[in-house]
Amino acid sequence: MKVNHKLSFDAAKRIVVKVGSNVLTEDNGLNLKAIRSITRQIGQLIESGLEVILVSSGAMASGIKKIGLPARPDELPKRQAVAAVGQAGLMMEYEKAFGRYRLKVAQILLTSEDLSNRKRYLNARNTLYTLLSWQVVPIVNENDTVWVEEIKLGDNDNLAAMITLLMDADMLINLTDIDGLFTRDPRVHPDAELIATVTHINKATEMLAGHIPGALGTGGMTSKIKAARKVTSAGVPMVIAKGDKPNILLKLFAGQKHGTFFLPKEQKLTRRKCWIAYSLKPKGIIKIDDGAVKAILKNGKSLLPIGIVEVKNDFDVGAPVEFQNQRNEPLGIGLVNYSAADIEKIKGLKSNRIKQVLGHKSYDEVIHRDNLAITAVDEV
């Protein structure tokens, strides 16, 4: 498949730029030189007519320096307090840096609850749209001061992917401390080769990424590949590039090839299915037989009770549920038409027996194909 990177950049009107901790920090706190370089480049892109949303790490490093701690604390309340202090300092530096180009900034702090609740999801999107219409640069981060495991987004790679989907962005650029995805960790193996283009993300891609950890941030290369999976499935390309390379953003938009380019899928998920697949946290698991796997993955069918072999966890009607094959491999997520208790009663049965067993039948399908999003890495 011939890939024209330049066409993707030429066509982009709205982009998300994610900058990692390793780019934004140095031994004694924030790397102000890096912040000024990135803001200058973003300012030039905005001047050229682009809309830019920035997802920025760095709050923890900023807080550690301001408080005078020797290292990142282990206790959750202390980490949250450090992040609260650091977020203010990080935003202050961004405000000063963007102010040089007469650009205003806005701080957006999110948790997974803001994106999993449909109303809050739409409210967040409307707020971001408004800021862009005012030519204000939204700077997005996870709300570290309030998160607990149940509402944690994971890392800023995932957050950047979620924002890309939320805002129907045309491109995600992930700036990190290495040049892209390599065959091996280039910091350890000098003979490692850069993979310039990834046309399809599969298990082999994820295995490559697993050997390239992150040094400072919570997400290594694996989290970046997961982010790429999400956005490319929605038809959006992603680039991983070295954030401290001079004028890296301007060079990319000038048509120069840098880093690793992830080709978007031609058959992309709809906006609603992206929300189901990547914004909702599954409340349970449904295991399905090989016939149901083929019907869903190959033929685009709904999930019927006859194909279900096992139900795990307790969940209500309308809950997001992950469905797996019998080898425990995740295939996707869907919104169920029946509770876990009812699915347990009708699993393995034909749809015409639902009313006989339950005393009612709202739907023939346990998960209708319109409410079902496939996320499998490889075809099964």
Secondary structure, 3 states (H helix, E strand, C coil): CCCCHHHHHHHCCEEEEEECHHHHEECCEECHHHHHHHHHHHHHHHHCCCEEEEEECCHHHHHHHHHCCCCCCCCHHHHHHHHHHHHHHHHHHHHHHHHCCCCEEEEEEECHHHHHCHHHHHHHHHHHHHHHHCCEEEEEEECCCCCCHHHCCCCHHHHHHHHHHHCCCCEEEEEECCCCCECCCCCCCCCCCECCEECCCCHHHHHHHHCCCCCCCCCCHHHHHHHHHHHHHCCCCEEEEECCCCCHHHHHHCCCCCCEEECCCCCCCCHHHHHHHHCCCCCCEEEECHHHHHHHHCCCCCECHHHEEEEECCCCCCCEEEEECCCCCEEEEEECCCCHHHHHHHCCCCHHHHHHHHCCCCCCCCECHHHEEECCCCCC
